[in-house]
Amino acid sequence: MIKLLGVITLAFCSVLLLMLWATGPAQANAETSEPPSPPGAIRMAARDAFACPGMHAEWIDEKTVHCLKEKP
């Protein structure tokens, strides 16, 4: 009898969780609040991290970089 009660309780909880999941708000449809980054932004961030690891890179021209310590 106790085993049957456990099975019924488990089935009830499973159905309840399934219903809550199915009727919940869809997070995938939410609009992002920030605009998409430009195509070269990721490449530039990787270039900055490579040129000045742990610092901020200020590019003077195409081949010259000035590394600045970041404020904590």
CHARMM internal coordinates of N, CA and C (Angstrom, degrees):
IC EDIT
DIST 1 N 1 CA 1.4452
DIST 1 CA 1 C 1.5365
ANGL 1 N 1 CA 1 C 110.73
DIST 1 C 2 N 1.3272
ANGL 1 CA 1 C 2 N 117.40
DIHE 1 N 1 CA 1 C 2 N -43.02
DIST 2 N 2 CA 1.4537
ANGL 1 C 2 N 2 CA 120.55
DIHE 1 CA 1 C 2 N 2 CA -179.35
DIST 2 CA 2 C 1.5297
ANGL 2 N 2 CA 2 C 110.05
DIHE 1 C 2 N 2 CA 2 C -67.46
DIST 2 C 3 N 1.3237
ANGL 2 CA 2 C 3 N 117.06
DIHE 2 N 2 CA 2 C 3 N -35.92
DIST 3 N 3 CA 1.4601
ANGL 2 C 3 N 3 CA 120.64
DIHE 2 CA 2 C 3 N 3 CA 178.06
DIST 3 CA 3 C 1.5319
ANGL 3 N 3 CA 3 C 110.44
DIHE 2 C 3 N 3 CA 3 C -64.40
DIST 3 C 4 N 1.3034
ANGL 3 CA 3 C 4 N 117.39
DIHE 3 N 3 CA 3 C 4 N -40.58
DIST 4 N 4 CA 1.4587
ANGL 3 C 4 N 4 CA 122.08
DIHE 3 CA 3 C 4 N 4 CA 178.36
DIST 4 CA 4 C 1.5276
ANGL 4 N 4 CA 4 C 110.77
DIHE 3 C 4 N 4 CA 4 C -65.04
DIST 4 C 5 N 1.3276
ANGL 4 CA 4 C 5 N 116.40
DIHE 4 N 4 CA 4 C 5 N -40.60
DIST 5 N 5 CA 1.4623
ANGL 4 C 5 N 5 CA 120.65
DIHE 4 CA 4 C 5 N 5 CA 178.39
DIST 5 CA 5 C 1.5387
ANGL 5 N 5 CA 5 C 110.20
DIHE 4 C 5 N 5 CA 5 C -64.01
DIST 5 C 6 N 1.3221
ANGL 5 CA 5 C 6 N 117.87
DIHE 5 N 5 CA 5 C 6 N -38.54
DIST 6 N 6 CA 1.4621
ANGL 5 C 6 N 6 CA 121.75
DIHE 5 CA 5 C 6 N 6 CA 177.61
DIST 6 CA 6 C 1.5213
ANGL 6 N 6 CA 6 C 111.77
DIHE 5 C 6 N 6 CA 6 C -65.22
DIST 6 C 7 N 1.3171
ANGL 6 CA 6 C 7 N 117.17
DIHE 6 N 6 CA 6 C 7 N -41.00
DIST 7 N 7 CA 1.4656
ANGL 6 C 7 N 7 CA 121.71
DIHE 6 CA 6 C 7 N 7 CA 179.13
DIST 7 CA 7 C 1.5254
ANGL 7 N 7 CA 7 C 110.11
DIHE 6 C 7 N 7 CA 7 C -65.61
DIST 7 C 8 N 1.3080
ANGL 7 CA 7 C 8 N 117.00
DIHE 7 N 7 CA 7 C 8 N -42.66
DIST 8 N 8 CA 1.4766
ANGL 7 C 8 N 8 CA 120.83
DIHE 7 CA 7 C 8 N 8 CA 179.39
DIST 8 CA 8 C 1.5280
ANGL 8 N 8 CA 8 C 110.20
DIHE 7 C 8 N 8 CA 8 C -64.71
DIST 8 C 9 N 1.3263
ANGL 8 CA 8 C 9 N 117.21
DIHE 8 N 8 CA 8 C 9 N -42.37
DIST 9 N 9 CA 1.4682
ANGL 8 C 9 N 9 CA 121.12
DIHE 8 CA 8 C 9 N 9 CA 179.02
DIST 9 CA 9 C 1.5221
ANGL 9 N 9 CA 9 C 110.63
DIHE 8 C 9 N 9 CA 9 C -63.34
DIST 9 C 10 N 1.3143
ANGL 9 CA 9 C 10 N 116.98
DIHE 9 N 9 CA 9 C 10 N -43.88
DIST 10 N 10 CA 1.4631
ANGL 9 C 10 N 10 CA 121.26
DIHE 9 CA 9 C 10 N 10 CA 178.68
DIST 10 CA 10 C 1.5295
ANGL 10 N 10 CA 10 C 111.03
DIHE 9 C 10 N 10 CA 10 C -62.69
DIST 10 C 11 N 1.3050
ANGL 10 CA 10 C 11 N 117.80
DIHE 10 N 10 CA 10 C 11 N -42.25
DIST 11 N 11 CA 1.4664
ANGL 10 C 11 N 11 CA 121.51
DIHE 10 CA 10 C 11 N 11 CA 178.82
DIST 11 CA 11 C 1.5248
ANGL 11 N 11 CA 11 C 110.59
DIHE 10 C 11 N 11 CA 11 C -64.95
DIST 11 C 12 N 1.3221
ANGL 11 CA 11 C 12 N 117.15
DIHE 11 N 11 CA 11 C 12 N -41.50
DIST 12 N 12 CA 1.4612
ANGL 11 C 12 N 12 CA 121.27
DIHE 11 CA 11 C 12 N 12 CA 179.25
DIST 12 CA 12 C 1.5313
ANGL 12 N 12 CA 12 C 110.79
DIHE 11 C 12 N 12 CA 12 C -63.14
DIST 12 C 13 N 1.3301
ANGL 12 CA 12 C 13 N 116.66
DIHE 12 N 12 CA 12 C 13 N -45.61
DIST 13 N 13 CA 1.4633
ANGL 12 C 13 N 13 CA 120.72
DIHE 12 CA 12 C 13 N 13 CA 178.86
DIST 13 CA 13 C 1.5250
ANGL 13 N 13 CA 13 C 111.09
DIHE 12 C 13 N 13 CA 13 C -63.88
DIST 13 C 14 N 1.3098
ANGL 13 CA 13 C 14 N 118.20
DIHE 13 N 13 CA 13 C 14 N -38.91
DIST 14 N 14 CA 1.4566
ANGL 13 C 14 N 14 CA 121.77
DIHE 13 CA 13 C 14 N 14 CA 178.79
DIST 14 CA 14 C 1.5225
ANGL 14 N 14 CA 14 C 111.20
DIHE 13 C 14 N 14 CA 14 C -63.38
DIST 14 C 15 N 1.3199
ANGL 14 CA 14 C 15 N 116.94
DIHE 14 N 14 CA 14 C 15 N -44.54
DIST 15 N 15 CA 1.4615
ANGL 14 C 15 N 15 CA 121.13
DIHE 14 CA 14 C 15 N 15 CA 179.20
DIST 15 CA 15 C 1.5248
ANGL 15 N 15 CA 15 C 110.21
DIHE 14 C 15 N 15 CA 15 C -65.91
DIST 15 C 16 N 1.3251
ANGL 15 CA 15 C 16 N 117.04
DIHE 15 N 15 CA 15 C 16 N -40.54
DIST 16 N 16 CA 1.4615
ANGL 15 C 16 N 16 CA 120.47
DIHE 15 CA 15 C 16 N 16 CA 179.27
DIST 16 CA 16 C 1.5335
ANGL 16 N 16 CA 16 C 110.99
DIHE 15 C 16 N 16 CA 16 C -63.99
DIST 16 C 17 N 1.3188
ANGL 16 CA 16 C 17 N 117.89
DIHE 16 N 16 CA 16 C 17 N -44.74
DIST 17 N 17 CA 1.4617
ANGL 16 C 17 N 17 CA 120.36
DIHE 16 CA 16 C 17 N 17 CA 177.87
DIST 17 CA 17 C 1.5264
ANGL 17 N 17 CA 17 C 112.13
DIHE 16 C 17 N 17 CA 17 C -64.97
DIST 17 C 18 N 1.3153
ANGL 17 CA 17 C 18 N 117.52
DIHE 17 N 17 CA 17 C 18 N -37.49
DIST 18 N 18 CA 1.4555
ANGL 17 C 18 N 18 CA 121.12
DIHE 17 CA 17 C 18 N 18 CA 177.29
DIST 18 CA 18 C 1.5271
ANGL 18 N 18 CA 18 C 110.91
DIHE 17 C 18 N 18 CA 18 C -63.98
DIST 18 C 19 N 1.3269
ANGL 18 CA 18 C 19 N 117.13
DIHE 18 N 18 CA 18 C 19 N -41.42
DIST 19 N 19 CA 1.4647
ANGL 18 C 19 N 19 CA 120.61
DIHE 18 CA 18 C 19 N 19 CA 178.42
DIST 19 CA 19 C 1.5299
ANGL 19 N 19 CA 19 C 111.03
DIHE 18 C 19 N 19 CA 19 C -66.23
DIST 19 C 20 N 1.3351
ANGL 19 CA 19 C 20 N 117.64
DIHE 19 N 19 CA 19 C 20 N -40.80
DIST 20 N 20 CA 1.4587
ANGL 19 C 20 N 20 CA 120.08
DIHE 19 CA 19 C 20 N 20 CA 178.30
DIST 20 CA 20 C 1.5234
ANGL 20 N 20 CA 20 C 111.20
DIHE 19 C 20 N 20 CA 20 C -64.97
DIST 20 C 21 N 1.3206
ANGL 20 CA 20 C 21 N 116.90
DIHE 20 N 20 CA 20 C 21 N -39.40
DIST 21 N 21 CA 1.4549
ANGL 20 C 21 N 21 CA 120.63
DIHE 20 CA 20 C 21 N 21 CA 179.12
DIST 21 CA 21 C 1.5333
ANGL 21 N 21 CA 21 C 110.89
DIHE 20 C 21 N 21 CA 21 C -66.86
DIST 21 C 22 N 1.3207
ANGL 21 CA 21 C 22 N 117.49
DIHE 21 N 21 CA 21 C 22 N -41.02
DIST 22 N 22 CA 1.4624
ANGL 21 C 22 N 22 CA 121.56
DIHE 21 CA 21 C 22 N 22 CA -176.87
DIST 22 CA 22 C 1.5249
ANGL 22 N 22 CA 22 C 112.08
DIHE 21 C 22 N 22 CA 22 C -71.12
DIST 22 C 23 N 1.3250
ANGL 22 CA 22 C 23 N 118.01
DIHE 22 N 22 CA 22 C 23 N -30.87
DIST 23 N 23 CA 1.4620
ANGL 22 C 23 N 23 CA 120.18
DIHE 22 CA 22 C 23 N 23 CA -176.82
DIST 23 CA 23 C 1.5147
ANGL 23 N 23 CA 23 C 112.92
DIHE 22 C 23 N 23 CA 23 C -97.63
DIST 23 C 24 N 1.3313
ANGL 23 CA 23 C 24 N 118.53
DIHE 23 N 23 CA 23 C 24 N -0.59
DIST 24 N 24 CA 1.4613
ANGL 23 C 24 N 24 CA 121.90
DIHE 23 CA 23 C 24 N 24 CA -179.50
DIST 24 CA 24 C 1.5090
ANGL 24 N 24 CA 24 C 111.66
DIHE 23 C 24 N 24 CA 24 C -71.62
DIST 24 C 25 N 1.3304
ANGL 24 CA 24 C 25 N 116.44
DIHE 24 N 24 CA 24 C 25 N 162.95
DIST 25 N 25 CA 1.4702
ANGL 24 C 25 N 25 CA 119.43
DIHE 24 CA 24 C 25 N 25 CA 179.67
DIST 25 CA 25 C 1.5221
ANGL 25 N 25 CA 25 C 110.74
DIHE 24 C 25 N 25 CA 25 C -68.24
DIST 25 C 26 N 1.2916
ANGL 25 CA 25 C 26 N 115.97
DIHE 25 N 25 CA 25 C 26 N 142.71
DIST 26 N 26 CA 1.4679
ANGL 25 C 26 N 26 CA 121.12
DIHE 25 CA 25 C 26 N 26 CA -179.87
DIST 26 CA 26 C 1.5220
ANGL 26 N 26 CA 26 C 109.02
DIHE 25 C 26 N 26 CA 26 C -82.24
DIST 26 C 27 N 1.3145
ANGL 26 CA 26 C 27 N 117.62
DIHE 26 N 26 CA 26 C 27 N 119.95
DIST 27 N 27 CA 1.4580
ANGL 26 C 27 N 27 CA 121.79
DIHE 26 CA 26 C 27 N 27 CA -179.48
DIST 27 CA 27 C 1.5281
ANGL 27 N 27 CA 27 C 111.36
DIHE 26 C 27 N 27 CA 27 C -82.05
DIST 27 C 28 N 1.3037
ANGL 27 CA 27 C 28 N 118.07
DIHE 27 N 27 CA 27 C 28 N -23.06
DIST 28 N 28 CA 1.4583
ANGL 27 C 28 N 28 CA 120.78
DIHE 27 CA 27 C 28 N 28 CA -176.85
DIST 28 CA 28 C 1.5233
ANGL 28 N 28 CA 28 C 112.32
DIHE 27 C 28 N 28 CA 28 C -70.50
DIST 28 C 29 N 1.3105
ANGL 28 CA 28 C 29 N 118.24
DIHE 28 N 28 CA 28 C 29 N -22.90
DIST 29 N 29 CA 1.4507
ANGL 28 C 29 N 29 CA 121.38
DIHE 28 CA 28 C 29 N 29 CA -176.93
DIST 29 CA 29 C 1.5187
ANGL 29 N 29 CA 29 C 113.24
DIHE 28 C 29 N 29 CA 29 C -87.50
DIST 29 C 30 N 1.3226
ANGL 29 CA 29 C 30 N 118.30
DIHE 29 N 29 CA 29 C 30 N -3.24
DIST 30 N 30 CA 1.4570
ANGL 29 C 30 N 30 CA 121.05
DIHE 29 CA 29 C 30 N 30 CA -177.17
DIST 30 CA 30 C 1.5306
ANGL 30 N 30 CA 30 C 110.43
DIHE 29 C 30 N 30 CA 30 C -70.27
DIST 30 C 31 N 1.3200
ANGL 30 CA 30 C 31 N 115.97
DIHE 30 N 30 CA 30 C 31 N 140.75
DIST 31 N 31 CA 1.4543
ANGL 30 C 31 N 31 CA 121.60
DIHE 30 CA 30 C 31 N 31 CA 178.52
DIST 31 CA 31 C 1.5265
ANGL 31 N 31 CA 31 C 109.21
DIHE 30 C 31 N 31 CA 31 C -80.53
DIST 31 C 32 N 1.3149
ANGL 31 CA 31 C 32 N 116.01
DIHE 31 N 31 CA 31 C 32 N 144.10
DIST 32 N 32 CA 1.4463
ANGL 31 C 32 N 32 CA 119.39
DIHE 31 CA 31 C 32 N 32 CA 176.64
DIST 32 CA 32 C 1.5232
ANGL 32 N 32 CA 32 C 109.09
DIHE 31 C 32 N 32 CA 32 C -79.37
DIST 32 C 33 N 1.3331
ANGL 32 CA 32 C 33 N 117.03
DIHE 32 N 32 CA 32 C 33 N 143.67
DIST 33 N 33 CA 1.4510
ANGL 32 C 33 N 33 CA 120.48
DIHE 32 CA 32 C 33 N 33 CA -176.69
DIST 33 CA 33 C 1.5275
ANGL 33 N 33 CA 33 C 112.33
DIHE 32 C 33 N 33 CA 33 C -85.78
DIST 33 C 34 N 1.3164
ANGL 33 CA 33 C 34 N 117.63
DIHE 33 N 33 CA 33 C 34 N -20.17
DIST 34 N 34 CA 1.4530
ANGL 33 C 34 N 34 CA 120.05
DIHE 33 CA 33 C 34 N 34 CA -179.69
DIST 34 CA 34 C 1.5272
ANGL 34 N 34 CA 34 C 110.27
DIHE 33 C 34 N 34 CA 34 C -102.77
DIST 34 C 35 N 1.3141
ANGL 34 CA 34 C 35 N 116.89
DIHE 34 N 34 CA 34 C 35 N 145.46
DIST 35 N 35 CA 1.4714
ANGL 34 C 35 N 35 CA 119.32
DIHE 34 CA 34 C 35 N 35 CA -179.85
DIST 35 CA 35 C 1.5237
ANGL 35 N 35 CA 35 C 110.42
DIHE 34 C 35 N 35 CA 35 C -70.41
DIST 35 C 36 N 1.3160
ANGL 35 CA 35 C 36 N 117.26
DIHE 35 N 35 CA 35 C 36 N 156.36
DIST 36 N 36 CA 1.4697
ANGL 35 C 36 N 36 CA 119.44
DIHE 35 CA 35 C 36 N 36 CA 178.81
DIST 36 CA 36 C 1.5264
ANGL 36 N 36 CA 36 C 110.83
DIHE 35 C 36 N 36 CA 36 C -64.94
DIST 36 C 37 N 1.3244
ANGL 36 CA 36 C 37 N 115.74
DIHE 36 N 36 CA 36 C 37 N 147.41
DIST 37 N 37 CA 1.4645
ANGL 36 C 37 N 37 CA 120.14
DIHE 36 CA 36 C 37 N 37 CA -179.03
DIST 37 CA 37 C 1.5289
ANGL 37 N 37 CA 37 C 109.48
DIHE 36 C 37 N 37 CA 37 C -75.08
DIST 37 C 38 N 1.3271
ANGL 37 CA 37 C 38 N 116.34
DIHE 37 N 37 CA 37 C 38 N 151.11
DIST 38 N 38 CA 1.4662
ANGL 37 C 38 N 38 CA 118.87
DIHE 37 CA 37 C 38 N 38 CA 178.35
DIST 38 CA 38 C 1.5250
ANGL 38 N 38 CA 38 C 110.45
DIHE 37 C 38 N 38 CA 38 C -64.41
DIST 38 C 39 N 1.3148
ANGL 38 CA 38 C 39 N 118.23
DIHE 38 N 38 CA 38 C 39 N 155.85
DIST 39 N 39 CA 1.4676
ANGL 38 C 39 N 39 CA 121.54
DIHE 38 CA 38 C 39 N 39 CA -174.33
DIST 39 CA 39 C 1.5235
ANGL 39 N 39 CA 39 C 114.36
DIHE 38 C 39 N 39 CA 39 C -57.53
DIST 39 C 40 N 1.3095
ANGL 39 CA 39 C 40 N 118.64
DIHE 39 N 39 CA 39 C 40 N -34.42
DIST 40 N 40 CA 1.4521
ANGL 39 C 40 N 40 CA 120.65
DIHE 39 CA 39 C 40 N 40 CA -176.47
DIST 40 CA 40 C 1.5205
ANGL 40 N 40 CA 40 C 114.36
DIHE 39 C 40 N 40 CA 40 C -88.52
DIST 40 C 41 N 1.3294
ANGL 40 CA 40 C 41 N 118.55
DIHE 40 N 40 CA 40 C 41 N -2.13
DIST 41 N 41 CA 1.4616
ANGL 40 C 41 N 41 CA 121.56
DIHE 40 CA 40 C 41 N 41 CA -175.15
DIST 41 CA 41 C 1.5245
ANGL 41 N 41 CA 41 C 112.25
DIHE 40 C 41 N 41 CA 41 C -64.82
DIST 41 C 42 N 1.3080
ANGL 41 CA 41 C 42 N 117.11
DIHE 41 N 41 CA 41 C 42 N -40.07
DIST 42 N 42 CA 1.4652
ANGL 41 C 42 N 42 CA 120.23
DIHE 41 CA 41 C 42 N 42 CA -179.97
DIST 42 CA 42 C 1.5221
ANGL 42 N 42 CA 42 C 110.03
DIHE 41 C 42 N 42 CA 42 C -68.09
DIST 42 C 43 N 1.3072
ANGL 42 CA 42 C 43 N 116.48
DIHE 42 N 42 CA 42 C 43 N -40.94
DIST 43 N 43 CA 1.4703
ANGL 42 C 43 N 43 CA 120.51
DIHE 42 CA 42 C 43 N 43 CA 178.75
DIST 43 CA 43 C 1.5241
ANGL 43 N 43 CA 43 C 110.38
DIHE 42 C 43 N 43 CA 43 C -64.46
DIST 43 C 44 N 1.3357
ANGL 43 CA 43 C 44 N 117.66
DIHE 43 N 43 CA 43 C 44 N -41.23
DIST 44 N 44 CA 1.4579
ANGL 43 C 44 N 44 CA 121.15
DIHE 43 CA 43 C 44 N 44 CA 179.59
DIST 44 CA 44 C 1.5259
ANGL 44 N 44 CA 44 C 111.53
DIHE 43 C 44 N 44 CA 44 C -67.48
DIST 44 C 45 N 1.3288
ANGL 44 CA 44 C 45 N 117.93
DIHE 44 N 44 CA 44 C 45 N -37.87
DIST 45 N 45 CA 1.4618
ANGL 44 C 45 N 45 CA 120.99
DIHE 44 CA 44 C 45 N 45 CA 178.21
DIST 45 CA 45 C 1.5228
ANGL 45 N 45 CA 45 C 110.57
DIHE 44 C 45 N 45 CA 45 C -65.78
DIST 45 C 46 N 1.3180
ANGL 45 CA 45 C 46 N 117.31
DIHE 45 N 45 CA 45 C 46 N -39.21
DIST 46 N 46 CA 1.4618
ANGL 45 C 46 N 46 CA 120.63
DIHE 45 CA 45 C 46 N 46 CA 177.71
DIST 46 CA 46 C 1.5256
ANGL 46 N 46 CA 46 C 110.53
DIHE 45 C 46 N 46 CA 46 C -67.13
DIST 46 C 47 N 1.3176
ANGL 46 CA 46 C 47 N 117.02
DIHE 46 N 46 CA 46 C 47 N -38.35
DIST 47 N 47 CA 1.4663
ANGL 46 C 47 N 47 CA 121.38
DIHE 46 CA 46 C 47 N 47 CA 178.12
DIST 47 CA 47 C 1.5254
ANGL 47 N 47 CA 47 C 110.46
DIHE 46 C 47 N 47 CA 47 C -64.58
DIST 47 C 48 N 1.3417
ANGL 47 CA 47 C 48 N 117.27
DIHE 47 N 47 CA 47 C 48 N -41.68
DIST 48 N 48 CA 1.4544
ANGL 47 C 48 N 48 CA 121.21
DIHE 47 CA 47 C 48 N 48 CA 178.51
DIST 48 CA 48 C 1.5199
ANGL 48 N 48 CA 48 C 111.38
DIHE 47 C 48 N 48 CA 48 C -64.54
DIST 48 C 49 N 1.3228
ANGL 48 CA 48 C 49 N 117.24
DIHE 48 N 48 CA 48 C 49 N -42.58
DIST 49 N 49 CA 1.4641
ANGL 48 C 49 N 49 CA 121.17
DIHE 48 CA 48 C 49 N 49 CA -179.63
DIST 49 CA 49 C 1.5282
ANGL 49 N 49 CA 49 C 110.96
DIHE 48 C 49 N 49 CA 49 C -66.27
DIST 49 C 50 N 1.3045
ANGL 49 CA 49 C 50 N 117.51
DIHE 49 N 49 CA 49 C 50 N -33.55
DIST 50 N 50 CA 1.4678
ANGL 49 C 50 N 50 CA 120.88
DIHE 49 CA 49 C 50 N 50 CA 178.68
DIST 50 CA 50 C 1.5254
ANGL 50 N 50 CA 50 C 111.13
DIHE 49 C 50 N 50 CA 50 C -73.96
DIST 50 C 51 N 1.3264
ANGL 50 CA 50 C 51 N 116.88
DIHE 50 N 50 CA 50 C 51 N -40.13
DIST 51 N 51 CA 1.4588
ANGL 50 C 51 N 51 CA 120.76
DIHE 50 CA 50 C 51 N 51 CA -176.99
DIST 51 CA 51 C 1.5261
ANGL 51 N 51 CA 51 C 111.80
DIHE 50 C 51 N 51 CA 51 C -71.96
DIST 51 C 52 N 1.3271
ANGL 51 CA 51 C 52 N 117.69
DIHE 51 N 51 CA 51 C 52 N -38.56
DIST 52 N 52 CA 1.4696
ANGL 51 C 52 N 52 CA 121.97
DIHE 51 CA 51 C 52 N 52 CA -176.93
DIST 52 CA 52 C 1.5299
ANGL 52 N 52 CA 52 C 109.10
DIHE 51 C 52 N 52 CA 52 C -134.83
DIST 52 C 53 N 1.3303
ANGL 52 CA 52 C 53 N 118.31
DIHE 52 N 52 CA 52 C 53 N 81.10
DIST 53 N 53 CA 1.4678
ANGL 52 C 53 N 53 CA 119.20
DIHE 52 CA 52 C 53 N 53 CA -178.99
DIST 53 CA 53 C 1.5257
ANGL 53 N 53 CA 53 C 111.21
DIHE 52 C 53 N 53 CA 53 C -65.61
DIST 53 C 54 N 1.3187
ANGL 53 CA 53 C 54 N 116.31
DIHE 53 N 53 CA 53 C 54 N 127.00
DIST 54 N 54 CA 1.4563
ANGL 53 C 54 N 54 CA 122.16
DIHE 53 CA 53 C 54 N 54 CA 179.16
DIST 54 CA 54 C 1.5185
ANGL 54 N 54 CA 54 C 114.24
DIHE 53 C 54 N 54 CA 54 C 78.16
DIST 54 C 55 N 1.3198
ANGL 54 CA 54 C 55 N 118.45
DIHE 54 N 54 CA 54 C 55 N 6.52
DIST 55 N 55 CA 1.4604
ANGL 54 C 55 N 55 CA 122.29
DIHE 54 CA 54 C 55 N 55 CA -179.50
DIST 55 CA 55 C 1.5300
ANGL 55 N 55 CA 55 C 109.97
DIHE 54 C 55 N 55 CA 55 C -132.51
DIST 55 C 56 N 1.3119
ANGL 55 CA 55 C 56 N 114.31
DIHE 55 N 55 CA 55 C 56 N 173.40
DIST 56 N 56 CA 1.4683
ANGL 55 C 56 N 56 CA 121.21
DIHE 55 CA 55 C 56 N 56 CA 177.07
DIST 56 CA 56 C 1.5209
ANGL 56 N 56 CA 56 C 109.03
DIHE 55 C 56 N 56 CA 56 C -95.16
DIST 56 C 57 N 1.2979
ANGL 56 CA 56 C 57 N 117.82
DIHE 56 N 56 CA 56 C 57 N 130.84
DIST 57 N 57 CA 1.4666
ANGL 56 C 57 N 57 CA 122.06
DIHE 56 CA 56 C 57 N 57 CA -177.92
DIST 57 CA 57 C 1.5232
ANGL 57 N 57 CA 57 C 110.24
DIHE 56 C 57 N 57 CA 57 C -98.31
DIST 57 C 58 N 1.3244
ANGL 57 CA 57 C 58 N 116.22
DIHE 57 N 57 CA 57 C 58 N 122.75
DIST 58 N 58 CA 1.4631
ANGL 57 C 58 N 58 CA 122.81
DIHE 57 CA 57 C 58 N 58 CA 172.56
DIST 58 CA 58 C 1.5215
ANGL 58 N 58 CA 58 C 107.55
DIHE 57 C 58 N 58 CA 58 C -107.47
DIST 58 C 59 N 1.3136
ANGL 58 CA 58 C 59 N 117.14
DIHE 58 N 58 CA 58 C 59 N 115.04
DIST 59 N 59 CA 1.4617
ANGL 58 C 59 N 59 CA 121.15
DIHE 58 CA 58 C 59 N 59 CA -177.19
DIST 59 CA 59 C 1.5249
ANGL 59 N 59 CA 59 C 109.12
DIHE 58 C 59 N 59 CA 59 C -88.33
DIST 59 C 60 N 1.3331
ANGL 59 CA 59 C 60 N 115.90
DIHE 59 N 59 CA 59 C 60 N 120.64
DIST 60 N 60 CA 1.4582
ANGL 59 C 60 N 60 CA 122.11
DIHE 59 CA 59 C 60 N 60 CA 179.55
DIST 60 CA 60 C 1.5266
ANGL 60 N 60 CA 60 C 110.00
DIHE 59 C 60 N 60 CA 60 C -81.06
DIST 60 C 61 N 1.3103
ANGL 60 CA 60 C 61 N 116.67
DIHE 60 N 60 CA 60 C 61 N -48.43
DIST 61 N 61 CA 1.4558
ANGL 60 C 61 N 61 CA 121.95
DIHE 60 CA 60 C 61 N 61 CA 171.57
DIST 61 CA 61 C 1.5227
ANGL 61 N 61 CA 61 C 106.87
DIHE 60 C 61 N 61 CA 61 C -142.08
DIST 61 C 62 N 1.3180
ANGL 61 CA 61 C 62 N 117.03
DIHE 61 N 61 CA 61 C 62 N -165.73
DIST 62 N 62 CA 1.4745
ANGL 61 C 62 N 62 CA 120.68
DIHE 61 CA 61 C 62 N 62 CA -173.76
DIST 62 CA 62 C 1.5196
ANGL 62 N 62 CA 62 C 113.78
DIHE 61 C 62 N 62 CA 62 C -63.64
DIST 62 C 63 N 1.3422
ANGL 62 CA 62 C 63 N 118.35
DIHE 62 N 62 CA 62 C 63 N -27.73
DIST 63 N 63 CA 1.4641
ANGL 62 C 63 N 63 CA 120.69
DIHE 62 CA 62 C 63 N 63 CA -175.88
DIST 63 CA 63 C 1.5235
ANGL 63 N 63 CA 63 C 113.60
DIHE 62 C 63 N 63 CA 63 C -118.75
DIST 63 C 64 N 1.3171
ANGL 63 CA 63 C 64 N 118.90
DIHE 63 N 63 CA 63 C 64 N -3.77
DIST 64 N 64 CA 1.4581
ANGL 63 C 64 N 64 CA 121.90
DIHE 63 CA 63 C 64 N 64 CA -175.93
DIST 64 CA 64 C 1.5249
ANGL 64 N 64 CA 64 C 109.55
DIHE 63 C 64 N 64 CA 64 C -113.43
DIST 64 C 65 N 1.3346
ANGL 64 CA 64 C 65 N 115.02
DIHE 64 N 64 CA 64 C 65 N 128.99
DIST 65 N 65 CA 1.4589
ANGL 64 C 65 N 65 CA 119.96
DIHE 64 CA 64 C 65 N 65 CA -178.94
DIST 65 CA 65 C 1.5227
ANGL 65 N 65 CA 65 C 108.99
DIHE 64 C 65 N 65 CA 65 C -126.38
DIST 65 C 66 N 1.3311
ANGL 65 CA 65 C 66 N 115.87
DIHE 65 N 65 CA 65 C 66 N 145.67
DIST 66 N 66 CA 1.4618
ANGL 65 C 66 N 66 CA 122.25
DIHE 65 CA 65 C 66 N 66 CA 176.65
DIST 66 CA 66 C 1.5297
ANGL 66 N 66 CA 66 C 106.71
DIHE 65 C 66 N 66 CA 66 C -119.33
DIST 66 C 67 N 1.3396
ANGL 66 CA 66 C 67 N 116.45
DIHE 66 N 66 CA 66 C 67 N 117.31
DIST 67 N 67 CA 1.4664
ANGL 66 C 67 N 67 CA 121.53
DIHE 66 CA 66 C 67 N 67 CA -177.30
DIST 67 CA 67 C 1.5181
ANGL 67 N 67 CA 67 C 110.12
DIHE 66 C 67 N 67 CA 67 C -89.55
DIST 67 C 68 N 1.3280
ANGL 67 CA 67 C 68 N 117.29
DIHE 67 N 67 CA 67 C 68 N 127.17
DIST 68 N 68 CA 1.4566
ANGL 67 C 68 N 68 CA 122.77
DIHE 67 CA 67 C 68 N 68 CA 179.53
DIST 68 CA 68 C 1.5214
ANGL 68 N 68 CA 68 C 109.46
DIHE 67 C 68 N 68 CA 68 C -117.29
DIST 68 C 69 N 1.3327
ANGL 68 CA 68 C 69 N 116.18
DIHE 68 N 68 CA 68 C 69 N 139.12
DIST 69 N 69 CA 1.4566
ANGL 68 C 69 N 69 CA 119.76
DIHE 68 CA 68 C 69 N 69 CA 176.62
DIST 69 CA 69 C 1.5122
ANGL 69 N 69 CA 69 C 109.35
DIHE 68 C 69 N 69 CA 69 C -69.46
DIST 69 C 70 N 1.3482
ANGL 69 CA 69 C 70 N 115.58
DIHE 69 N 69 CA 69 C 70 N 140.03
DIST 70 N 70 CA 1.4567
ANGL 69 C 70 N 70 CA 120.07
DIHE 69 CA 69 C 70 N 70 CA 178.61
DIST 70 CA 70 C 1.5130
ANGL 70 N 70 CA 70 C 109.21
DIHE 69 C 70 N 70 CA 70 C -83.46
DIST 70 C 71 N 1.3206
ANGL 70 CA 70 C 71 N 116.21
DIHE 70 N 70 CA 70 C 71 N 140.95
DIST 71 N 71 CA 1.4520
ANGL 70 C 71 N 71 CA 120.80
DIHE 70 CA 70 C 71 N 71 CA 177.71
DIST 71 CA 71 C 1.5272
ANGL 71 N 71 CA 71 C 108.99
DIHE 70 C 71 N 71 CA 71 C -75.78
DIST 71 C 72 N 1.3365
ANGL 71 CA 71 C 72 N 117.80
DIHE 71 N 71 CA 71 C 72 N 137.90
DIST 72 N 72 CA 1.4837
ANGL 71 C 72 N 72 CA 119.74
DIHE 71 CA 71 C 72 N 72 CA -179.27
DIST 72 CA 72 C 1.5001
ANGL 72 N 72 CA 72 C 113.35
DIHE 71 C 72 N 72 CA 72 C -71.25
END
COOR INIT
IC SEED 1 N 1 CA 1 C
IC BUILD
